[in-house]
Amino acid sequence: QVQLVESGGGLVQAGGSLRLSCAASGRTFSRYAMGWFRQAPGKEREFVAGITWSGGNTAHADSVKGRFTISRENAKNTVYLQMNSLKPEDTAVYYCTASDRNGVFTVVSEYVYWGQGTQVTVSS
């Protein structure tokens, strides 16, 4: 079992930055691939970024590539999402998620555990 708690969301102006954190419980954090998804009102949950167990491989959605960066610190049981050059269309609830398989996964069905989400609002 893994419990995930996101933090770091908030209100920011366009062009600004935020860093989301996701703290995971459990002693085997390093054996979970991690991901970030987001969901805007009236839209489906979409992939943002993913990272393997060791952090050696990552992937980012085309819409955030070059602006967002996923990383992890296994010693701290934490995964991060650094978000730069934020745009109003990045406004959404951001969810941290964990898979018990290793890899970079871009679909919801590959993930087992989900956090409660943190709101990110970007004003124009």
All heavy atoms as an XYZ file, in Angstrom:
944
protein
N       0.830     -1.188      0.000
C       0.000      0.000      0.000
C       0.868      1.243      0.000
O       1.886      1.305      0.675
C      -0.889      0.034      1.237
C      -2.100     -0.872      1.161
C      -3.245     -0.254      0.357
O      -3.150      0.880     -0.082
N      -4.295     -1.022      0.138
N       0.464      2.217     -0.768
C       1.152      3.498     -0.827
C       0.116      4.599     -0.669
O      -0.934      4.558     -1.314
C       1.886      3.679     -2.170
C       2.510      5.068     -2.257
C       2.966      2.625     -2.332
N       0.401      5.530      0.200
C      -0.446      6.716      0.328
C       0.326      7.914     -0.200
O       1.517      8.078      0.119
C      -0.860      6.927      1.776
C      -1.839      5.876      2.277
C      -2.358      6.166      3.673
O      -1.652      6.720      4.506
N      -3.605      5.791      3.924
N      -0.339      8.738     -0.992
C       0.300      9.856     -1.663
C      -0.362     11.158     -1.238
O      -1.592     11.258     -1.250
C       0.185      9.690     -3.179
C       0.712      8.367     -3.744
C       0.362      8.240     -5.225
C       2.214      8.269     -3.553
N       0.457     12.151     -0.899
C      -0.062     13.445     -0.478
C       0.653     14.533     -1.274
O       1.870     14.714     -1.131
C       0.123     13.677      1.024
C      -0.418     15.056      1.405
C      -0.575     12.581      1.825
N      -0.112     15.259     -2.089
C       0.457     16.334     -2.898
C       0.447     17.658     -2.124
O      -0.404     17.878     -1.258
C      -0.343     16.528     -4.198
C      -0.446     15.318     -5.097
C      -1.743     14.578     -4.916
O      -2.342     14.682     -3.816
O      -2.181     13.890     -5.868
N       1.372     18.523     -2.493
C       1.407     19.874     -1.944
C       2.085     20.781     -2.961
O       2.709     20.312     -3.914
C       2.156     19.914     -0.609
O       3.489     19.491     -0.775
N       1.953     22.097     -2.737
C       2.646     23.052     -3.587
C       1.780     23.755     -4.604
O       2.259     24.639     -5.318
N       0.519     23.385     -4.694
C      -0.359     24.055     -5.640
C      -0.705     25.461     -5.156
O      -0.360     25.861     -4.049
N      -1.384     26.209     -6.028
C      -1.777     27.551     -5.645
C      -2.124     28.389     -6.850
O      -2.315     27.875     -7.959
N      -2.205     29.704     -6.612
C      -2.533     30.670     -7.657
C      -1.257     31.383     -8.086
O      -0.497     31.869     -7.247
C      -3.551     31.680     -7.123
C      -3.891     32.859     -8.031
C      -4.576     32.368     -9.307
C      -4.773     33.845     -7.277
N      -1.021     31.444     -9.390
C       0.183     32.093     -9.913
C      -0.167     32.806    -11.213
O      -1.087     32.401    -11.929
C       1.294     31.038    -10.137
C       0.892     30.025    -11.190
C       2.625     31.689    -10.466
N       0.562     33.865    -11.503
C       0.338     34.577    -12.758
C       1.001     33.845    -13.915
O       1.983     33.112    -13.724
C       0.897     35.993    -12.658
C       0.089     36.918    -11.769
C       0.560     38.354    -11.842
O       1.724     38.620    -12.123
N      -0.350     39.296    -11.593
N       0.471     34.068    -15.091
C       1.069     33.477    -16.285
C       2.547     33.860    -16.371
O       2.915     35.011    -16.096
C       0.327     33.947    -17.527
N       3.356     32.878    -16.730
C       4.794     33.079    -16.783
C       5.515     32.719    -15.503
O       6.746     32.645    -15.482
N       4.778     32.494    -14.455
C       5.360     32.159    -13.170
C       5.702     30.685    -13.043
O       5.548     29.902    -13.990
N       6.151     30.314    -11.834
C       6.586     28.938    -11.569
C       5.972     28.412    -10.281
O       5.657     29.187     -9.367
C       8.113     28.884    -11.440
O       8.754     29.278    -12.632
N       5.820     27.122    -10.235
C       5.420     26.404     -9.020
C       6.164     25.081     -8.996
O       6.495     24.522    -10.060
C       3.915     26.125     -9.003
C       2.939     27.261     -8.681
C       1.513     26.780     -8.873
C       3.142     27.773     -7.273
N       6.393     24.564     -7.803
C       6.926     23.211     -7.669
C       5.961     22.393     -6.837
O       5.718     22.704     -5.669
C       8.308     23.186     -7.032
C       8.931     21.795     -7.083
C      10.353     21.735     -6.576
N      10.426     21.681     -5.122
C      11.452     21.181     -4.454
N      12.489     20.685     -5.119
N      11.457     21.192     -3.129
N       5.433     21.358     -7.445
C       4.575     20.427     -6.729
C       5.428     19.326     -6.110
O       6.411     18.872     -6.716
C       3.543     19.806     -7.664
C       2.642     20.772     -8.438
C       1.622     19.978     -9.256
C       1.976     21.757     -7.530
N       5.027     18.906     -4.923
C       5.673     17.790     -4.249
C       4.636     16.723     -3.954
O       3.460     17.029     -3.747
C       6.310     18.243     -2.940
O       7.305     19.214     -3.156
N       5.079     15.496     -3.928
C       4.214     14.376     -3.588
C       4.977     13.486     -2.624
O       5.970     12.857     -2.997
C       3.817     13.607     -4.835
S       2.897     12.083     -4.506
N       4.507     13.446     -1.385
C       5.138     12.622     -0.364
C       4.430     11.282     -0.295
O       3.195     11.221     -0.205
C       5.071     13.323      0.978
N       5.201     10.211     -0.330
C       4.645      8.866     -0.327
C       4.967      8.152      0.967
O       6.066      8.284      1.512
C       5.206      8.065     -1.500
N       3.995      7.392      1.466
C       4.237      6.571      2.643
C       4.788      5.227      2.191
O       4.756      4.896      1.007
C       2.942      6.350      3.409
O       2.038      5.591      2.619
N       5.263      4.435      3.122
C       5.735      3.108      2.763
C       7.227      3.056      2.575
O       7.868      4.043      2.227
N       7.809      1.874      2.781
C       9.252      1.716      2.733
C       9.775      1.319      1.363
O      10.961      1.225      1.166
C       9.688      0.664      3.766
C       9.421      1.077      5.205
C       9.807     -0.036      6.156
N       8.914     -1.177      6.005
C       9.070     -2.315      6.651
N      10.100     -2.479      7.458
N       8.213     -3.303      6.477
N       8.865      1.097      0.421
C       9.304      0.619     -0.884
C       9.033      1.630     -1.981
O       8.782      1.271     -3.124
C       8.619     -0.715     -1.230
O       7.192     -0.522     -1.226
C       9.018     -1.793     -0.274
N       9.114      2.898     -1.638
C       8.844      3.952     -2.600
C       9.700      3.783     -3.848
O       9.246      4.030     -4.971
C       9.099      5.318     -1.959
C       8.980      6.472     -2.911
C       7.745      6.892     -3.364
C      10.116      7.146     -3.359
C       7.621      7.964     -4.233
C      10.012      8.215     -4.232
C       8.758      8.637     -4.665
N      10.930      3.351     -3.659
C      11.850      3.242     -4.786
C      11.445      2.162     -5.776
O      12.010      2.074     -6.858
C      13.273      2.981     -4.286
O      13.306      1.764     -3.580
N      10.463      1.330     -5.423
C      10.009      0.276     -6.329
C       8.715      0.648     -7.038
O       8.025     -0.218     -7.591
C       9.806     -1.027     -5.543
C      11.066     -1.541     -4.875
C      12.181     -1.776     -5.865
N      11.876     -2.801     -6.821
C      12.110     -4.096     -6.639
N      12.643     -4.508     -5.521
N      11.799     -4.959     -7.573
N       8.354      1.925     -7.020
C       7.150      2.390     -7.708
C       7.544      3.405     -8.771
O       8.253      4.375     -8.493
C       6.171      3.044     -6.735
C       5.514      2.077     -5.784
C       6.074      1.806     -4.547
C       4.339      1.434     -6.143
C       5.475      0.917     -3.670
C       3.737      0.536     -5.275
C       4.309      0.280     -4.041
O       3.717     -0.598     -3.193
N       7.057      3.171     -9.977
C       7.127      4.221    -10.981
C       6.090      5.281    -10.594
O       5.026      4.952    -10.071
C       6.830      3.667    -12.358
N       6.411      6.530    -10.856
C       5.551      7.628    -10.423
C       5.113      8.471    -11.613
O       5.783      8.500    -12.670
C       6.301      8.503     -9.423
C       6.796      7.782     -8.191
S       5.455      7.105     -7.177
C       4.643      8.623     -6.645
N       4.010      9.153    -11.429
C       3.528     10.013    -12.503
C       2.732     11.185    -11.962
O       2.324     11.199    -10.798
N       2.574     12.159    -12.820
C       1.685     13.297    -12.560
C       0.654     13.367    -13.688
O       1.008     13.274    -14.873
C       2.471     14.602    -12.511
C       3.320     14.792    -11.302
C       4.653     14.522    -11.169
C       2.903     15.321    -10.030
N       5.084     14.835     -9.911
C       4.030     15.328     -9.185
C       1.685     15.786     -9.519
C       3.983     15.787     -7.862
C       1.642     16.228     -8.218
C       2.780     16.239     -7.402
N      -0.593     13.527    -13.292
C      -1.688     13.761    -14.225
C      -2.385     15.054    -13.811
O      -2.182     15.545    -12.699
C      -2.695     12.600    -14.192
C      -2.245     11.377    -14.939
C      -1.198     10.593    -14.470
C      -2.874     10.994    -16.122
C      -0.772      9.460    -15.162
C      -2.470      9.862    -16.820
C      -1.418      9.100    -16.328
N      -3.217     15.570    -14.696
C      -4.004     16.748    -14.347
C      -5.399     16.627    -14.940
O      -5.592     15.937    -15.948
C      -3.320     18.033    -14.800
C      -3.229     18.203    -16.299
C      -2.397     19.440    -16.646
N      -2.312     19.664    -18.081
C      -1.560     20.604    -18.645
N      -0.813     21.410    -17.883
N      -1.547     20.737    -19.958
N      -6.325     17.317    -14.318
C      -7.699     17.301    -14.793
C      -8.304     18.688    -14.646
O      -8.404     19.203    -13.526
C      -8.535     16.261    -14.039
C      -9.907     16.040    -14.629
C     -10.583     14.794    -14.089
O     -10.198     14.258    -13.049
N     -11.582     14.301    -14.808
N      -8.679     19.266    -15.770
C      -9.358     20.557    -15.779
C     -10.866     20.327    -15.763
O     -11.336     19.249    -16.157
C      -8.947     21.344    -17.017
N     -11.643     21.307    -15.334
C     -13.103     21.148    -15.282
C     -13.672     20.762    -16.648
O     -13.347     21.372    -17.660
C     -13.585     22.529    -14.847
C     -12.444     23.096    -14.081
C     -11.213     22.607    -14.779
N     -14.494     19.721    -16.646
C     -15.136     19.289    -17.877
C     -14.252     18.513    -18.819
O     -14.682     18.165    -19.931
N     -13.033     18.209    -18.400
C     -12.111     17.472    -19.263
C     -11.679     16.184    -18.604
O     -11.804     16.011    -17.395
C     -10.890     18.337    -19.583
C     -11.208     19.571    -20.419
C      -9.939     20.260    -20.860
C     -10.242     21.450    -21.771
N      -8.984     22.124    -22.230
N     -11.147     15.274    -19.423
C     -10.646     14.016    -18.894
C      -9.286     14.229    -18.227
O      -8.562     15.173    -18.556
C     -10.519     12.980    -20.018
C     -11.847     12.542    -20.593
C     -11.695     11.379    -21.545
O     -10.555     11.018    -21.857
O     -12.730     10.841    -21.988
N      -8.955     13.315    -17.320
C      -7.640     13.352    -16.687
C      -6.582     13.056    -17.749
O      -6.710     12.104    -18.508
C      -7.585     12.341    -15.558
C      -6.423     12.515    -14.624
C      -6.597     11.676    -13.358
N      -7.746     12.119    -12.570
C      -8.001     11.686    -11.331
N      -7.194     10.820    -10.764
N      -9.061     12.135    -10.693
N      -5.532     13.867    -17.785
C      -4.510     13.684    -18.810
C      -3.121     13.557    -18.209
O      -2.811     14.127    -17.160
C      -4.531     14.864    -19.802
C      -4.146     16.192    -19.218
C      -4.020     17.291    -20.267
O      -4.229     17.031    -21.465
O      -3.701     18.427    -19.875
N      -2.295     12.805    -18.913
C      -0.905     12.580    -18.511
C      -0.114     13.871    -18.602
O      -0.241     14.618    -19.573
C      -0.293     11.520    -19.426
C       1.188     11.355    -19.274
C       1.718     10.666    -18.191
C       2.052     11.869    -20.222
C       3.085     10.497    -18.064
C       3.420     11.705    -20.103
C       3.937     11.024    -19.018
N       0.728     14.096    -17.588
C       1.629     15.248    -17.597
C       3.087     14.782    -17.664
O       3.842     15.216    -18.533
C       1.418     16.129    -16.346
C       2.439     17.261    -16.322
C       0.001     16.662    -16.297
N       3.460     13.870    -16.745
C       4.854     13.415    -16.710
C       4.945     12.102    -15.963
O       4.108     11.804    -15.112
C       5.747     14.461    -16.046
N       5.988     11.317    -16.287
C       6.209     10.055    -15.613
C       7.684      9.799    -15.405
O       8.533     10.356    -16.122
N       8.010      8.947    -14.423
C       9.400      8.686    -14.083
C       9.541      7.262    -13.571
O       8.660      6.742    -12.896
C       9.892      9.713    -13.027
C      11.401      9.632    -12.829
C       9.141      9.557    -11.703
C      11.963     10.835    -12.048
N      10.652      6.606    -13.933
C      10.879      5.231    -13.515
C      11.386      5.145    -12.079
O      11.610      6.145    -11.424
C      11.900      4.570    -14.455
O      13.087      5.408    -14.502
C      11.342      4.406    -15.846
N      11.545      3.892    -11.595
C      11.967      3.661    -10.213
C      13.197      4.481     -9.834
O      13.219      5.125     -8.804
C      12.328      2.190    -10.028
C      11.205      1.226    -10.066
C       9.872      1.502    -10.169
C      11.327     -0.191    -10.021
N       9.150      0.342    -10.185
C      10.018     -0.728    -10.091
C      12.403     -1.080     -9.911
C       9.758     -2.100    -10.064
C      12.147     -2.429     -9.875
C      10.832     -2.926     -9.961
N      14.187      4.397    -10.666
C      15.464      5.021    -10.315
C      15.525      6.490    -10.690
O      16.436      7.205    -10.282
C      16.602      4.298    -11.034
O      16.495      4.509    -12.434
N      14.561      6.924    -11.490
C      14.601      8.285    -12.012
C      15.418      8.413    -13.270
O      15.587      9.511    -13.805
N      15.900      7.283    -13.775
C      16.766      7.318    -14.946
C      16.042      7.637    -16.237
O      16.650      8.114    -17.197
N      14.755      7.347    -16.275
C      13.976      7.637    -17.478
C      12.748      8.456    -17.116
O      12.075      8.175    -16.120
C      13.521      6.347    -18.164
C      14.677      5.642    -18.839
O      15.435      6.257    -19.573
N      14.811      4.366    -18.590
N      12.473      9.459    -17.920
C      11.303     10.299    -17.714
C      10.609     10.553    -19.047
O      11.190     10.356    -20.118
C      11.676     11.661    -17.092
O      12.527     12.376    -18.010
C      12.394     11.492    -15.765
N       9.385     10.992    -18.963
C       8.642     11.409    -20.142
C       7.708     12.544    -19.751
O       7.239     12.598    -18.603
C       7.840     10.260    -20.741
N       7.486     13.449    -20.688
C       6.608     14.583    -20.447
C       5.657     14.738    -21.623
O       6.020     14.490    -22.774
C       7.422     15.860    -20.271
C       8.367     15.829    -19.115
N       9.577     15.160    -19.156
C       8.256     16.359    -17.861
C      10.179     15.294    -17.979
N       9.396     16.010    -17.177
N       4.445     15.141    -21.328
C       3.474     15.401    -22.386
C       3.986     16.530    -23.283
O       4.702     17.428    -22.823
C       2.132     15.794    -21.777
N       3.621     16.471    -24.542
C       4.078     17.495    -25.483
C       3.674     18.893    -25.030
O       4.421     19.851    -25.243
C       3.501     17.218    -26.871
C       4.146     16.028    -27.544
O       5.239     15.604    -27.100
O       3.561     15.505    -28.501
N       2.522     19.005    -24.396
C       2.008     20.309    -23.988
C       2.833     20.962    -22.886
O       2.735     22.178    -22.676
C       0.555     20.180    -23.521
O       0.460     19.270    -22.442
N       3.644     20.177    -22.183
C       4.446     20.734    -21.080
C       5.942     20.563    -21.309
O       6.744     21.044    -20.496
C       4.062     20.103    -19.730
C       2.563     20.222    -19.494
C       4.511     18.646    -19.644
N       6.321     19.884    -22.370
C       7.730     19.610    -22.628
C       8.513     20.917    -22.731
O       8.096     21.862    -23.408
C       7.854     18.795    -23.913
C       9.118     17.983    -24.028
C       9.020     16.993    -25.184
C       8.034     15.900    -24.891
N       7.983     14.874    -25.973
N       9.647     20.951    -22.031
C      10.461     22.161    -22.019
C      10.070     23.149    -20.944
O      10.806     24.109    -20.687
N       8.914     22.938    -20.321
C       8.463     23.846    -19.249
C       8.363     23.133    -17.905
O       8.643     23.737    -16.871
C       7.088     24.432    -19.594
C       7.061     25.226    -20.889
C       5.720     25.937    -21.077
N       4.606     25.001    -21.178
C       3.556     25.005    -20.361
N       3.480     25.879    -19.363
N       2.564     24.129    -20.541
N       7.947     21.868    -17.912
C       7.784     21.083    -16.690
C       8.874     20.019    -16.615
O       9.287     19.464    -17.642
C       6.438     20.376    -16.671
C       5.224     21.274    -16.548
C       5.309     22.654    -16.677
C       3.968     20.715    -16.294
C       4.192     23.453    -16.559
C       2.838     21.501    -16.164
C       2.946     22.881    -16.308
N       9.267     19.679    -15.385
C      10.258     18.629    -15.175
C       9.864     17.778    -13.984
O       9.663     18.312    -12.888
C      11.650     19.214    -14.932
O      12.025     20.058    -16.023
C      12.682     18.097    -14.788
N       9.789     16.479    -14.201
C       9.529     15.544    -13.109
C      10.856     15.035    -12.563
O      11.808     14.814    -13.324
C       8.633     14.373    -13.568
C       8.184     13.537    -12.368
C       9.326     13.532    -14.634
C       7.139     12.480    -12.724
N      10.920     14.847    -11.247
C      12.115     14.286    -10.615
C      11.680     13.579     -9.348
O      10.541     13.716     -8.906
C      13.142     15.381    -10.319
O      12.619     16.322     -9.402
N      12.601     12.827     -8.748
C      12.281     12.121     -7.514
C      13.504     12.023     -6.628
O      14.640     11.987     -7.111
C      11.717     10.732     -7.797
C      12.686      9.767     -8.430
C      11.965      8.487     -8.902
N      11.384      7.742     -7.791
C      10.462      6.777     -7.954
N      10.030      6.477     -9.159
N       9.999      6.136     -6.913
N      13.241     11.952     -5.330
C      14.278     11.694     -4.334
C      13.818     10.494     -3.523
O      12.985     10.620     -2.623
C      14.453     12.900     -3.407
C      15.200     14.060     -4.008
C      15.546     15.116     -2.970
O      16.490     14.891     -2.186
O      14.857     16.155     -2.935
N      14.345      9.320     -3.852
C      13.893      8.101     -3.179
C      14.224      8.114     -1.694
O      13.479      7.550     -0.887
C      14.483      6.880     -3.866
C      13.827      6.624     -5.222
O      12.755      7.145     -5.515
N      14.486      5.828     -6.053
N      15.290      8.756     -1.315
C      15.649      8.820      0.104
C      14.632      9.615      0.908
O      14.520      9.442      2.128
C      17.027      9.444      0.253
N      13.889     10.483      0.227
C      12.869     11.296      0.895
C      11.455     10.841      0.546
O      10.477     11.501      0.927
C      13.036     12.765      0.508
C      14.318     13.391      1.011
C      14.363     14.889      0.691
C      15.617     15.536      1.259
N      15.655     17.000      0.986
N      11.346      9.739     -0.187
C      10.020      9.237     -0.586
C       9.180     10.339     -1.245
O       7.978     10.464     -0.977
C       9.254      8.674      0.624
C       9.724      7.290      1.013
O      10.764      6.822      0.546
N       8.978      6.640      1.878
N       9.798     11.098     -2.103
C       9.123     12.258     -2.676
C       9.372     12.349     -4.179
O      10.492     12.097     -4.646
C       9.602     13.559     -2.002
O       9.346     13.472     -0.596
C       8.854     14.765     -2.558
N       8.329     12.720     -4.890
C       8.440     13.031     -6.314
C       8.011     14.482     -6.502
O       7.138     14.975     -5.791
C       7.604     12.057     -7.168
C       6.125     12.177     -6.859
C       7.868     12.263     -8.644
N       8.646     15.144     -7.458
C       8.409     16.557     -7.686
C       7.945     16.815     -9.115
O       8.227     16.051    -10.030
C       9.685     17.356     -7.451
C      10.314     17.159     -6.104
C      11.378     16.267     -5.940
C       9.863     17.849     -4.979
C      11.967     16.073     -4.699
C      10.450     17.661     -3.736
C      11.494     16.771     -3.608
O      12.069     16.582     -2.382
N       7.265     17.936     -9.285
C       6.967     18.439    -10.616
C       7.292     19.938    -10.614
O       6.557     20.721    -10.007
C       5.514     18.215    -11.004
C       5.158     18.621    -12.438
C       5.865     17.700    -13.445
C       3.652     18.582    -12.662
N       8.403     20.279    -11.241
C       8.777     21.681    -11.379
C       8.065     22.246    -12.605
O       8.226     21.709    -13.713
C      10.287     21.825    -11.537
C      10.763     23.256    -11.738
C      10.528     24.127    -10.521
O      10.806     23.729     -9.398
N      10.019     25.342    -10.742
N       7.302     23.309    -12.396
C       6.510     23.886    -13.478
C       6.942     25.328    -13.702
O       6.795     26.170    -12.808
C       5.018     23.821    -13.136
C       4.534     22.426    -12.778
S       2.749     22.330    -12.563
C       2.538     23.354    -11.118
N       7.486     25.595    -14.864
C       7.940     26.931    -15.233
C       7.121     27.454    -16.411
O       6.467     26.684    -17.112
C       9.422     26.903    -15.603
C      10.310     26.450    -14.463
O      10.033     26.716    -13.298
N      11.398     25.766    -14.807
N       7.194     28.757    -16.625
C       6.502     29.399    -17.751
C       5.036     28.960    -17.812
O       4.529     28.570    -18.872
C       7.206     29.058    -19.071
O       8.555     29.468    -19.045
N       4.379     29.031    -16.698
C       3.001     28.546    -16.608
C       2.066     29.373    -17.475
O       2.244     30.587    -17.644
C       2.537     28.549    -15.158
C       3.071     27.377    -14.326
C       3.012     27.688    -12.845
C       2.306     26.111    -14.655
N       1.065     28.676    -18.016
C       0.072     29.284    -18.890
C      -1.318     29.082    -18.285
O      -1.536     28.127    -17.537
C       0.115     28.630    -20.272
C       1.463     28.662    -20.946
C       1.433     27.876    -22.245
C       2.781     27.885    -22.944
N       2.753     27.116    -24.215
N      -2.278     29.938    -18.636
C      -3.639     29.737    -18.113
C      -4.190     28.347    -18.428
O      -4.936     27.785    -17.614
C      -4.434     30.841    -18.826
C      -3.432     31.924    -19.052
C      -2.148     31.205    -19.367
N      -3.804     27.764    -19.547
C      -4.305     26.434    -19.905
C      -3.703     25.320    -19.053
O      -4.104     24.163    -19.166
C      -4.069     26.135    -21.384
C      -2.652     26.367    -21.863
C      -2.480     27.747    -22.514
O      -3.009     28.737    -21.957
O      -1.809     27.801    -23.568
N      -2.737     25.659    -18.187
C      -2.213     24.680    -17.236
C      -3.089     24.579    -15.994
O      -2.847     23.725    -15.129
C      -0.792     25.060    -16.810
C       0.206     24.991    -17.952
O       0.142     24.030    -18.754
O       1.057     25.899    -18.043
N      -4.088     25.434    -15.877
C      -4.982     25.399    -14.729
C      -5.711     24.068    -14.652
O      -6.350     23.638    -15.619
C      -5.998     26.544    -14.821
O      -5.307     27.793    -14.731
C      -7.027     26.460    -13.706
N      -5.599     23.401    -13.502
C      -6.192     22.074    -13.326
C      -5.912     21.603    -11.904
O      -5.119     22.212    -11.178
C      -5.597     21.074    -14.320
N      -6.544     20.497    -11.555
C      -6.145     19.763    -10.354
C      -5.064     18.774    -10.789
O      -5.255     18.022    -11.753
C      -7.334     19.014     -9.725
C      -6.853     18.197     -8.523
C      -8.421     19.995     -9.299
N      -3.958     18.793    -10.087
C      -2.821     17.939    -10.413
C      -2.769     16.774     -9.430
O      -2.821     16.978     -8.211
C      -1.526     18.733    -10.362
C      -1.345     19.611    -11.586
C      -2.129     20.735    -11.771
C      -0.403     19.295    -12.568
C      -1.992     21.523    -12.916
C      -0.251     20.075    -13.695
C      -1.056     21.186    -13.864
O      -0.910     21.967    -14.991
N      -2.639     15.568     -9.989
C      -2.641     14.349     -9.194
C      -1.304     13.633     -9.309
O      -0.773     13.454    -10.414
C      -3.734     13.404     -9.667
C      -5.141     13.933     -9.495
C      -5.764     14.642    -10.511
C      -5.840     13.712     -8.304
C      -7.057     15.132    -10.352
C      -7.132     14.196     -8.140
C      -7.725     14.899     -9.165
O      -9.006     15.376     -9.007
N      -0.831     13.171     -8.176
C       0.337     12.300     -8.113
C      -0.159     10.861     -8.129
O      -1.197     10.549     -7.533
C       1.096     12.603     -6.821
S       2.463     11.502     -6.450
N       0.591      9.989     -8.790
C       0.145      8.619     -8.901
C       1.323      7.662     -8.926
O       2.434      8.043     -9.310
C      -0.735      8.448    -10.166
O      -1.246      7.127    -10.223
C       0.049      8.754    -11.442
N       1.088      6.415     -8.502
C       2.149      5.418     -8.414
C       1.730      4.121     -9.086
O       0.576      3.693     -8.972
C       2.497      5.142     -6.950
N       2.691      3.517     -9.776
C       2.493      2.212    -10.405
C       3.418      1.209     -9.753
O       4.562      1.543     -9.449
C       2.804      2.302    -11.898
O       2.812      1.011    -12.469
N       2.941     -0.019     -9.586
C       3.794     -1.049     -8.986
C       4.620     -1.798    -10.031
O       5.223     -2.834     -9.736
C       2.985     -2.023     -8.132
C       1.815     -2.631     -8.886
O       1.724     -2.410    -10.106
O       0.995     -3.305     -8.253
N       4.643     -1.276    -11.251
C       5.531     -1.800    -12.286
C       6.542     -0.721    -12.637
O       6.306      0.465    -12.388
C       4.734     -2.190    -13.534
C       3.734     -3.288    -13.289
C       3.250     -3.914    -14.583
N       2.621     -2.959    -15.481
C       3.038     -2.723    -16.718
N       4.090     -3.338    -17.195
N       2.394     -1.864    -17.483
N       7.652     -1.141    -13.208
C       8.664     -0.163    -13.573
C       8.501      0.260    -15.025
O       8.247     -0.578    -15.900
C      10.074     -0.718    -13.365
C      11.124      0.367    -13.389
O      10.830      1.540    -13.136
N      12.358      0.002    -13.687
N       8.613      1.543    -15.261
C       8.488      2.052    -16.612
C       7.962      3.469    -16.565
O       7.735      4.028    -15.487
N       7.802      4.047    -17.741
C       7.166      5.356    -17.844
C       5.814      5.135    -18.502
O       5.750      4.754    -19.672
C       8.021      6.341    -18.660
C       7.306      7.675    -18.781
C       9.384      6.528    -18.002
N       4.762      5.356    -17.779
C       3.411      5.037    -18.226
C       2.610      6.307    -18.430
O       2.644      7.209    -17.594
C       2.719      4.125    -17.216
C       3.507      2.909    -16.866
C       3.991      2.716    -15.589
C       3.783      1.946    -17.832
C       4.733      1.596    -15.268
C       4.524      0.827    -17.521
C       5.004      0.643    -16.236
N       1.866      6.352    -19.537
C       1.159      7.583    -19.892
C      -0.355      7.468    -19.785
O      -1.060      8.426    -20.097
C       1.533      8.016    -21.319
O       1.087      7.003    -22.238
C       3.033      8.202    -21.477
N      -0.844      6.304    -19.372
C      -2.298      6.122    -19.287
C      -2.725      5.856    -17.852
O      -2.007      5.233    -17.069
C      -2.785      4.973    -20.210
C      -2.528      5.330    -21.660
C      -2.104      3.667    -19.859
N      -3.930      6.303    -17.527
C      -4.456      6.191    -16.159
C      -4.467      4.750    -15.674
O      -4.130      4.464    -14.527
C      -5.876      6.802    -16.105
C      -6.563      6.459    -14.796
C      -5.822      8.314    -16.297
N      -4.806      3.825    -16.553
C      -5.000      2.430    -16.155
C      -3.718      1.741    -15.711
O      -3.764      0.683    -15.089
C      -5.626      1.638    -17.302
O      -4.795      1.690    -18.442
N      -2.561      2.321    -15.993
C      -1.291      1.716    -15.581
C      -0.960      2.016    -14.120
O      -0.041      1.416    -13.561
C      -0.157      2.245    -16.471
C      -0.207      1.740    -17.905
C       0.226      0.288    -18.034
O       0.611     -0.318    -17.016
O       0.174     -0.233    -19.160
N      -1.664      2.937    -13.520
C      -1.364      3.378    -12.164
C      -2.363      2.811    -11.164
O      -3.537      2.611    -11.476
C      -1.342      4.910    -12.107
C      -0.180      5.502    -12.880
C      -0.320      5.856    -14.220
C       1.065      5.675    -12.279
C       0.750      6.371    -14.934
C       2.133      6.202    -12.995
C       1.971      6.543    -14.319
O       3.034      7.054    -15.031
N      -1.852      2.566     -9.954
C      -2.651      1.898     -8.925
C      -3.076      2.864     -7.824
O      -4.211      2.822     -7.360
C      -1.857      0.729     -8.317
C      -2.660      0.039     -7.224
C      -1.442     -0.264     -9.401
N      -2.146      3.699     -7.393
C      -2.406      4.577     -6.255
C      -2.456      6.034     -6.717
O      -1.656      6.449     -7.560
C      -1.304      4.396     -5.196
C      -1.146      2.969     -4.747
C      -0.068      2.207     -5.191
C      -2.070      2.382     -3.888
C       0.077      0.892     -4.788
C      -1.917      1.068     -3.476
C      -0.851      0.324     -3.932
O      -0.706     -0.971     -3.538
N      -3.374      6.782     -6.107
C      -3.581      8.191     -6.473
C      -3.653      9.061     -5.224
O      -4.205      8.645     -4.201
C      -4.876      8.351     -7.275
C      -4.828      7.689     -8.605
C      -5.047      6.357     -8.876
C      -4.498      8.297     -9.855
N      -4.878      6.121    -10.223
C      -4.553      7.293    -10.841
C      -4.168      9.598    -10.235
C      -4.283      7.543    -12.189
C      -3.914      9.848    -11.577
C      -3.969      8.843    -12.537
N      -3.108     10.276     -5.337
C      -3.279     11.250     -4.284
C      -4.622     11.953     -4.421
O      -5.399     11.678     -5.346
N      -4.866     12.888     -3.514
C      -6.150     13.578     -3.496
C      -6.169     14.759     -4.457
O      -7.238     15.304     -4.758
C      -6.478     14.067     -2.078
C      -5.805     15.376     -1.664
C      -4.323     15.251     -1.414
O      -3.775     14.156     -1.367
N      -3.651     16.389     -1.266
N      -5.008     15.165     -4.945
C      -4.922     16.252     -5.905
C      -4.627     17.589     -5.255
O      -4.961     17.820     -4.088
N      -3.999     18.470     -6.017
C      -3.736     19.826     -5.570
C      -4.088     20.790     -6.707
O      -3.758     20.532     -7.876
C      -2.272     19.994     -5.119
O      -2.073     21.306     -4.572
C      -1.279     19.782     -6.258
N      -4.760     21.873     -6.366
C      -5.238     22.808     -7.378
C      -4.123     23.754     -7.818
O      -3.432     24.349     -6.983
C      -6.406     23.639     -6.831
C      -6.925     24.702     -7.771
C      -7.664     24.115     -8.970
O      -8.505     23.226     -8.801
N      -7.368     24.617    -10.164
N      -3.975     23.889     -9.120
C      -3.075     24.880     -9.709
C      -3.926     25.805    -10.576
O      -4.631     25.337    -11.473
C      -1.980     24.214    -10.566
C      -1.192     25.271    -11.343
C      -1.054     23.393     -9.681
N      -3.851     27.095    -10.282
C      -4.606     28.084    -11.044
C      -3.637     29.124    -11.591
O      -2.880     29.726    -10.815
C      -5.671     28.769    -10.181
O      -6.546     27.768     -9.639
C      -6.480     29.754    -11.006
N      -3.663     29.317    -12.903
C      -2.769     30.276    -13.555
C      -3.627     31.396    -14.124
O      -4.477     31.158    -14.983
C      -1.951     29.603    -14.664
C      -0.951     30.615    -15.252
C      -1.221     28.389    -14.130
N      -3.389     32.600    -13.642
C      -4.168     33.750    -14.114
C      -3.464     34.429    -15.280
O      -2.234     34.453    -15.356
C      -4.370     34.741    -12.976
O      -3.128     35.240    -12.545
N      -4.262     34.994    -16.173
C      -3.694     35.652    -17.361
C      -3.397     37.115    -17.101
O      -3.766     37.671    -16.078
C      -4.660     35.518    -18.539
O      -5.901     36.072    -18.198
